[in-house]
Amino acid sequence: MSKPQRVATDRVKKSGGSQDTGTLGKAISVLDIIANSSEALRFTDVLKLSDQPRGTLHRQISNLIDEGLIAVNRDNCYTLGLRLLQFASKAWAGNEFRNVAAPHIQKLHEATGETVHLGVLRDIEVIYLDKIESRQNIRMVSQIGNTAPAFCTGVGKAALSALPDDELRERVERIEFRPYTPNTLADAAALLSEISTIRSTGNAYDREEHELGITCVAAPIFSRTDALFTASVSVTGPAYRVTPEMLASWTEITRDTASAIMQSMAIQLSPRS
């Protein structure tokens, strides 16, 4: 089994599989498998990665095709359907947090010249909600809407650090500490120790922990009204050009950007009386 397929299997297991969910949950798990595999999957591939019976899986896939959420190409492999693009465009356009943060991450990009990410924590992963590319020729492989593990990314660790202690411990217990690179944190103790440092300094780092050659500095963003909403902003660049000294020089402006986003959230997203 290929690496992308193993990752897809892990994602289904982390979400509890499909055996204890309803029809919608089963359909979402199938969609998740197809969406998060970098290889084209046929029915038999999805069957191996899913814990659903053949007949149930066939019905789920047929329904997803009928609704335009997945499609079948000439090789009888599944691809994401165009209807998802409609959903995505409306979601991005209507996401108030992303709109509130946009001018602040633009200023951070202008100040550093490097790639800036806005991420929001979802369970034990971080979703890239927005991104401004570097002025340099090198482009990051991250994409808006993609997810990444929280424990080995700067944006993820920063967002984890803003969680309440009990919620943080519960989520960390469910992390599978896969060694993406030789620099990846090995276990929960190492992650919790680093989160303690992040809380005291206000900054998180990715020291080539998720991808070799990629490094970043990040700062946490949290809501004053929702303790479980945590996000972060980061400045990212290739390690050959972005030195540890450069990252250190961006710690304050990254924290200031996160603070400015939180202030704008309090003003623009607070409940109206």
GUMI-560513 format. One record per residue: residue in one letter; x, y, z of N, C-alpha, C, O in turn. Coordinates in steps of 0.001 Angstrom, whole numbers, plus 500000, padded with zeros to 6 digits. Layout:
<sites>
aXYZXYZXYZXYZ
...
</sites>
This chain:
<sites>
m500856498798500000500000500000500000500883501239500000501878501286500723
s500545502216499223501353503421499101501193504308500307500241504177501076
k502156505232500465502118506155501598500860507003501630500246507099502693
p500421507643500507499197508437500568497997507628501034497138508151501744
q497925506356500645496795505534501051496840505240502542495789505190503182
r498041505040503128498152504834504562497704506068505317497055505968506359
v498053507239504788497624508476505431496117508575505437495519508962506441
a495492508225504316494032508274504251493421507340505271492433507695505916
t493989506146505434493476505212506419493584505783507821492645505676508610
d494724506391508140494916507000509451493876508062509720493374508167510839
r493541508856508711492580509929508896491202509370509243490496509940510075
v490814508263508614489523507659508925489531507108510344488552507269511073
k490614506464510744490690505909512088490621507001513140489971506835514172
k491298508131512878491302509217513843489915509784514049489581510235515144
s489116509764513020487780510330513143486774509314513662485573509580513727
g487291508134514034486416507129514628485850506146513635484997505334513992
g486314506197512361485795505280511356484363505603511015483862506680511339
s483698504660510354482331504905509935481336504009510639480128504184510483
q481839503022511434480918502047512009480028502655513072478945502129513332
d480454503764513707479666504325514785479010505635514382478614506416515247
t478888505890513089478260507114512616477065506769511750476867505611511382
g476273507772511429475133507571510565475522507586509108476702507536508758
t474496507656508253474717507613506810475598508757506336476488508560505509
l475351509958506864476156511102506441477613510918506835478516511216506053
g477841510425508049479207510203508502479943509203507628481129509375507346
k479243508158507197479857507155506330480218507763504974481282507486504422
a479330508581504456479592509219503160480785510174503262481631510227502369
i480837510928504365481946511859504557483263511115504671484279511583504157
s483268509948505344484509509183505480484998508701504115486202508675503859
v484070508321503241484443507912501881485015509101501116486044508984500450
l484348510234501214484824511440500543486204511832501061487057512283500297
d486417511658502361487693511993502981488812511118502433489909511609502168
i488547509840502264489542508916501714489948509348500310491136509420499997
i488959509636499465489231510014498080489959511354498011490888511522497221
a489532512305498843490107513652498793491542513688499286492333514507498819
n491895512804500230493201512902500870494202511878500372495263511711500974
s493889511194499293494861510319498653495454511045497452494719511567496613
s496780511077497368497420511719496221497457510793495012497916511190493940
e496978509562495175496889508620494067495426508413493683494532508471494528
a495203508174492407493845507899491947493382506559492504494116505572492456
l492168506528493030491640505326493666490465504746492883489584505475492429
r490468503418492734489321502700492197488475502175493354488821502345494523
f487361501533493005486457501032494041487165500081495002487002500183496218
t487953499155494450488627498180495313489618498848496254489823498382497374
d490239499946495802491168500685496665490423501308497840490853501209498989
v489293501954497531488503502588498589487973501531499550487908501759500758
l487595500376499011487081499291499850488132498849500863487805498592502022
k489395498757500435490469498351501342490710499401502432491076499059503557
l490504500670502097490771501756503028489580502082503916489708502828504886
s488434501527503586487220501799504346486840500573505165487187499446504810
d486118500801506273485639499666507065484176499351506755483495498694507543
q483695499826505594482306499595505221482165498326504374483079497997503618
p481054497614504482480795496458503618480714496902502155480417498059501855
r480982495965501264481005496279499835479691496910499369479705497918498663
g478569496328499757477284496850499302477016498251499819476526499107499083
t477339498489501098477137499819501676478030500837500998477595501945500685
l479289500457500770480219501375500121479753501706498706479842502856498275
h479266500720497997478783500951496632477643501965496634477591502842495771
r476731501849497597475623502807497683476137504208498031475667505201497476
q477097504283498947477637505589499331478295506284498139478092507478497914
i479074505533497389479763506116496241478758506516495159478900507570494539
s477759505692494936476726506028493945476014507320494322475752508168493469
n475703507461495619475043508688496077475947509905495908475483510972495504
l477227509752496212478171510864496078478318511282494608478428512468494298
i478317510310493728478384510611492284477110511329491839477176512334491130
d475957510816492253474682511434491878474590512887492350474001513729491671
e475172513175493509475120514529494064476226515429493523476293516604493886
g477086514905492669478145515712492075479330515959492998480137516851492737
l479447515181494077480536515382495026481798514622494624482905515026494978
i481635513530493890482768512860493268482392512520491837481218512525491468
a483410512223491036483192511851489636484083510661489310484995510330490068
v483814510021488181484594508872487732485281509247486430484626509707485494
n486606509055486359487321509403485136487392508202484184486778507163484431
r488142508361483104488181507315482069488820506027482558488570504957482003
d489652506125483605490316504942484158489509504297485277490004503432486000
n488245504737485410487380504238486478487930504549487866487730503794488817
c488628505681487957489126506171489237488267507353489680487670508049488858
y488218507561490967487371508615491515488146509926491666489306509937492078
t487480511025491325488029512359491528486973513200492248485796512842492277
l487399514301492818486450515181493489485545515853492466485991516231491383
g484282515996492813483307516555491885483303518076491864483748518727492809
l482797518624490782482768520073490616481867520759491631482059521936491935
r480890520038492155479998520659493133480762521086494393480386522047495066
l481846520350494699482656520720495850483301522091495660483488522839496620
l483641522414494394484212523728494119483205524834494423483569525899494923
q481951524576494120480912525566494431480801525761495937480713526888496424
f480807524654496664480749524752498123481962525510498656481841526378499520
a483148525157498115484385525763498611484412527265498370484780528034499258
s484018527686497160484069529114496848483138529915497747483464531028498160
k481966529334498050481037530027498938481554530041500376481368531016501103
a482202528952500774482747528890502132483847529919502325483884530614503340
w484761530018501331485850530998501457485294532418501454485721533259502246
a484352532681500571483802534028500467483064534430501729483053535604502100
g482447533462502388481640533783503556482341533597504884481729533783505935
n483622533230504857484331532994506104484759534326506714485688534973506230
e484078534721507770484323536031508358485712536144508978486357537188508875
f486170535078509618487486535125510248488580535381509220489479536192509442
r488492534680508093489487534862507032489465536297506524490518536891506293
n488269536857506350488162538234505866488725539233506880489371540213506509
v488467538968508170488987539852509214490508539824509234491151540858509417
a491080538646509046492533538497509133493272538994507894494458539315507974
a492597539062506759493251539325505472494158540558505458495308540441505035
p493699541736505900494599542899505828495818542776506736496870543347506448
h495680542041507819496799541895508757497869540952508213499062541219508357
i497447539845507586498459538956507028499105539576505785500246539258505452
q498373540458505103498969541171503977500090542076504459501136542158503815
k499892542754505577500933543612506141502144542797506589503287543225506423
l501885541626507157502986540755507576503796540297506372505025540249506423
h503113539967505308503801539574504075504648540724503533505790540518503123
e504095541918503530504841543070503024506078543360503862507092543823503338
a505999543091505159507126543363506052508237542328505935509408542650506133
t507876541078505612508867540007505591509261539563504187510386539113503968
g508342539687503242508614539240501881508496537743501689508676537246500578
e508191537005502771508100535547502684506643535091502679505721535897502811
t506458533783502523505115533216502496504464533332503876505085533023504893
v503216533778503899502470533916505146501269532974505098500543532927504105
h501071532227506177499929531309506288499003531743507418499451532238508452
l497726531552507205496717531665508256496111530289508412495552529741507462
g496217529716509622495693528378509853494711528362510996494802529172511918
v493766527433510937492807527267512031492829525805512458492863524905511619
l492808525574513766492900524219514300491574523491514159490521524019514518
r491636522271513633490483521385513573490909520048514158491603519262513513
d490480519805515394490837518588516112492359518534516293492907519359517024
i493060517588515649494516517500515793495226517845514485496394517511514287
e494499518517513605495087519003512355494872520508512252494063521087512976
v495605521119511349495417522536511087495029522693509618495615522060508740
i494039523540509365493597523822508007494200525150507568494122526142508293
y494802525167506380495329526420505837494159527223505271493601526897504223
l493812528264505986492642529055505620492985530150504622492137530556503828
d494221530629504658494654531652503710496162531571503565496857531034504427
k496657532115502458498084532041502155498459533157501201497746533414500231
i499577533824501472500141534808500553501542534337500207502385534178501090
e501791534113498927503058533553498487504223534517498659504049535736498670
s505403533949498791506643534709498867506891535494497584506410535121496514
r507635536567497702508043537315496511509140536579495743509423536904494589
q509749535597496382510831534849495757510270533838494765509061533621494693
n511174533221493999510744532271492980510264530955493579509444530260492979
i510779530605494776510399529351495405508967529446495918508605530435496555
r508153528439495651506766528403496098506564527246497066507102526159496857
m505792527474498122505478526424499084504430525473498476503596525883497669
v504493524208498880503524523232498363502182523327499087501195522758498620
s502127524030500212500868524173500945499842524891500084500188525741499263
q498572524539500282497484525144499529496334525482500469496104524800501468
i495618526547500128494445526922500909493445525768500889493131525221499832
g492953525409502067492014524303502185492662522989502556491978522073503013
n493980522872502368494670521648502753494830521573504266494783522589504960
t495020520363504762495275520165506180496693519659506383497315519118505469
a497195519846507609498512519344507982498452518944509455497643519487510207
p499289518012509872499287517621511286499709518792512172500644519524511847
a499017518957513277499290520107514145500593519955514912501248520952515214
f500985518718515234502111518537516150503474518833515543504451518987516276
c503561518918514218504873519125513603504892520307512642505770520386511783
t503945521220512770503934522449511979503894523648512920503347523566514020
g504474524754512483504464525941513328503061526446513588502715526772514723
v502246526512512539500871526985512715500090526051513626499269526506514422
g500337524743513519499617523784514337500001523858515801499134523861516675
k501300523917516074501747523974517464501311525280518124500947525293519300
a501347526376517370500895527658517919499420527588518288499020528052519355
a498603527002517396497167526897517672496894525965518848496017526245519665
l497632524865518944497474523953520079497779524657521395497132524393522409
s498759525548521381499176526211522613498092527099523200498140527424524386
a497118527496522393496049528385522859494864527633523443493929528255523948
l494885526303523381493788525515523934493845525489525462494925525611526039
p492700525334526122492706525090527573493461523795527878493518522900527034
d494038523688529072494897522556529412494209521204529234494796520281528670
d492970521081529709492300519789529624492027519385528180492164518216527819
e491642520354527361491391520083525944492690519744525221492721518856524369
l493756520453525564495060520176524964495496518746525251495905518028524339
r495413518330526503495842516971526867495010515918526142495547514912525679
e493696516147526043492827515179525377493216515012523915493235513897523393
r493520516105523270493872516007521846495261515402521649495467514593520745
v496202515791522489497557515268522352497575513752522530498362513063521880
e496726513233523392496648511788523606496251511037522346496545509849522221
r495589511707521409495102511046520192496041511229518994495751510757517895
i497148511904519209498086512147518105498964510913517877499486510326518825
e499115510534516624500069509504516235501337510216515777501334510895514750
f502404510065516525503619510839516276504447510206515161505472509563515387
r503951510423513960504633509901512773505892510735512492505819511964512495
p507030510099512252508273510844511981508354511315510527508895510611509674
y507822512493510248507853513014508883509282513317508441509632513109507279
t510099513802509358511505514083509085512298513683510331511701513366511359
p513644513691510257514445513407511461514231514430512573514599514173513719
n513641515588512258513443516636513256512057516603513906511788517396514809
t511183515713513470509820515658514000509830515290515489510574514407515915
l508995515978516270508871515644517683508422514200517839507538513732517121
a509047513492518794508874512041518852507674511583519661507137510505519406
d507238512389520642506173511895521518505438513050522188505767514220521991
a504424512685522990503585513686523645504376514544524622504140515748524727
a505318513927525341506105514685526317506894515800525634506963516919526143
a507487515494524483508252516498523756507354517624523257507728518796523300
l506165517254522781505233518272522285504748519170523418504725520392523273
l504361518577524539503861519371525666504950520282526218504664521403526640
s506193519814526219507309520652526661507474521852525736507690522974526194
e507371521608524430507507522714523487506331523672523593506515524884523482
i505135523156523804503965524026523956504107524918525181503669526068525170
s504714524392526230504976525222527412505878526394527054505666527510527527
t506877526146526226507769527213525776507032528201524882507239529410524986
i506176527692524005505400528565523124504526529511523942504414530696523630
r503914528975524984503052529804525825503833530908526534503303531997526756
s505075530638526886505871531644527598506487532679526665506675533834527048
t506803532262525430507444533194524494506464533837523521506719534930523015
g505323533153523251504350533670522301504629533280520867503935533732519956
n505649532434520647505988532022519281506230530522519199506755529906520126
a505833529949518060506108528550517751506994528498516512507008529422515699
y507733527401516384508612527217515231508351525870514570507933524908515214
d508606525831513288508722524573512556510159524530512070510546525277511171
r510944523654512668512361523539512328512563522329511420513209521351511796
e512000522418510224512050521318509250511471520042509851512030518959509674
e510359520168510557509750519038511248508699518320510405508485517119510570
h508052519042509515507046518428508644507605518148507257507318517110506660
e508406519081506750509066518913505457510509519367505583510781520452506097
l511426518545505120512826518953505113512994520163504203512464520201503092
g513738521150504692513994522339503900513011523463504118513189524546503561
i511955523235504930510941524263505180510944524622506666510901523744507528
t510994525919506948511032526388508328510101527581508492509800528277507522
c509645527819509716508729528939509924508696529371511375509142528650512267
v508155530571511597507837531073512927506359531441512926505851531990511949
a505675531140514017504220531344514076503828531937515421504612531942516370
a502596532436515481502040532971516730500580532580516820499892532538515800
p500083532287518041498703531818518211497675532934518144497946534081518501
i496484532566517674495317533447517627494186532716518344493964531533518088
f493483533380519217492363532736519900491207533707520055491367534924519955
s490055533139520298488844533934520484488611534155521969488820533246522773
r488187535340522337487910535631523747486540535107524169486204535134525352
t485755534634523216484410534134523542484252532637523293483274532042523746
d485196532014522580485117530587522265486473529956522549487402530088521752
a486589529275523675487874528721524108488403527646523168489605527384523148
l487522527019522386487956525943521500488286526428520090488732525642519254
f488070527725519817488494528262518524489913528772518673490157529757519370
t490846528103518021492232528572518025492768528534516603492419527658515812
a493610529489516300494181529627514965495604530143515126496110530250516243
s496237530457514024497600530979514100497991531607512771497347531401511742
v499056532372512831499615533009511640501106532713511626501741532670512679
s501667532509510444503088532150510369503771532813509185503132533217508213
v505086532910509299505953533311508193506817532107507874507504531581508750
t506789531664506615507430530414506213508383530644505052508131531473504178
g509476529900505057510418530009503948511360528828503898511396528026504831
p512131528705502814513092527605502692514264527810503648514753528926503820
a514706526718504266515746526808505289517070527319504735517860527901505478
y517328527114503457518604527572502911518677529096502841519764529673502805
r517504529743502822517481531201502733517016531854504033517543532892504432
v516037531249504689515495531804505923516255531198507102516004530055507484
t517167531952507666518033531476508740517313531559510092516302532252510212
p517829530856511109517252530999512449517258532443512934516355532860513659
e518266533200512540518331534611512929517196535415512298516630536302512935
m516870535105511055515750535786510405514436535441511082513596536315511295
l514255534176511420513037533781512123512928534519513451511853534995513816
a514040534613514170514032535309515456513676536782515290513031537374516155
s514098537365514175513806538784513945512333539021513614511854540153513680
w511612537952513257510191538084512912509255537682514054508036537710513888
t509801537316515194508945536859516293507979537950516747506790537692516934
e508487539161516923507643540237517446506566540634516450505408540810516827
i506937540778515182505943541205514195504897540110513979503742540409513674
t505292538851514135504315537760514020503331537798515187502126537628515001
r503859538023516395502977538151517562502068539374517423500885539315517756
d502628540482516928501821541692516748500693541462515744499581541962515919
t500991540699514693499967540392513691498850539563514315497670539843514099
a499220538541515092498215537714515765497370538563516705496151538401516762
s498006539463517439497278540339518361496322541259517618495195541482518062
a496772541795516487495917542687515693494709541945515152493607542492515106
i494914540693514740493789539878514256492800539635515383491591539713515165
m493286539342516587492395539115517720491596540370518066490414540282518396
q492234541531517991491524542781518254490437543018517222489331543438517564
s490750542749515953489745542917514898488604541921515068487447542245514799
m488931540702515518487890539715515783486942540213516862485723540093516736
a487512540773517926486689541247519040485745542356518600484628542471519106
i486201543169517656485374544301517188484370543847516138483189544183516225
q484827543086515147483989542775513988483157541501514133482121541360513483
l483606540571514983482904539287515093482180539115516422481608538057516684
s482200540138517254481511540026518530480002540050518302479532540642517331
p479234539403519200477768539373519027477182540772519026477594541633519803
r476223540987518152475555542283518083474404542306519074473665541328519184
s474242543407519795473155543517520781471866543933520083470832544082520734
</sites>
